Amino acid sequence: MDAPSPLPANWRPPPGPVFVLSGAGLSAASGIGTFRGPGGLWEGQRADELATPRAFRDDPDRVRRFYDARRAVVLAATPNPGHLALLRLQAAWGRERVHLVTQNVDGLFDVAADPTRNRTIEMHGSLLRLRCASDEDHPVVSPWPGAATAEQDPDVGCAVCGARLRPDVVWFGEVPDHVLLIHRLAIASRTFLSVGTSGVVYPAAGLVDKARQGGAVCIEVNPEPAGGAFHYVVAAPAETALPGLVDQWLGAA
Ligand code: BJW
């Protein structure tokens, strides 16, 4: 497979569905640290080591405090020009054509948009919701108990069985949300745009292969591109690259 080349300045998506996969890099300019970048440590431990069922089993209070700290950052954050550009594209071309799939749990697309119009697919859940740690079929708790602050009230358990509550996010070894829909949309896409993800976590990391096999043109926006199956690369931060890219695609530039 040839190495990706820089996206030509006048390139525009062909007719047909556009699949956008975003990762932590999209929210970096909003002040939310990435997992594997310099901000990916909490009390000396790697964030992706705390985002595991094992960490929760071993020390649930530590994991709760980790998510409390991240929730505080998220609540203070606002969407950046990268989020706004993607929502502009979806508003212009419709949510039946533009599918915004995010690995991020920060809810920043929802903050930026009218939730009745925005259709973002959150494949790794949201840290703004909790669920029963014992039975995932018990009702989701939203907002989190103690919502006057960023901190989850540790004394409130599941309303059905009383078990401890955990963040409604997807940890390693758990099946991502909406995974069948996401695979179907990736395969059917004609343009696949990856924004701010390192491409190391599956199944998200394999979506570009599915899209390419299905005939999509695959583009990566990342200041440190991962490469792989992409045709084109925009080696720049999302918050500076996406507004111009979307203008170009919408014919405004
Ligand atoms: C910028 C920027 C700017 C910086 N602008 N860019 C061996 C092989 C293959 C798979 C496995 C394996 N062993 C185990 C697995 C499976 C495992 C996995 O993939 N492990 C790998 C680590 C090897 N996956 C799973 O367990 C998943 N489940 C699963 O596979 O179930 C089986 C199944 C699947 C499908 C159908 C049926 C069954 C679950 C994965 C769950 C991931 N969970 C987390 C935590 C979520 C909750 C939370 O947030 O706390 O999700 S881990 C963490 O990583 C988080 C992220 O969503 C995810 C991806 O990280 P992301 O977004 O890519 O962030 P970074 O930090 O890695 O990268 C940031 C990028 O931004 C960098 O590239 C920067 O350059 C860039 N950047 N500034 C644009 N301004």
Residues whose N, C-alpha, C, O or C-beta is under 5 A from the ligand:
A	BS01	BJW	G23 A24 G25 L26 A28 A29 T34 F35 R36 G37 D48 A51 Q103 N104 V105 H124 V169 V170 W171 F172 G173 E174 V175 P176 V179 G196 T197 S198 G199 V200 V201 Y202 P203 V221 N222 P223 E224 A236 P237 A238 E239
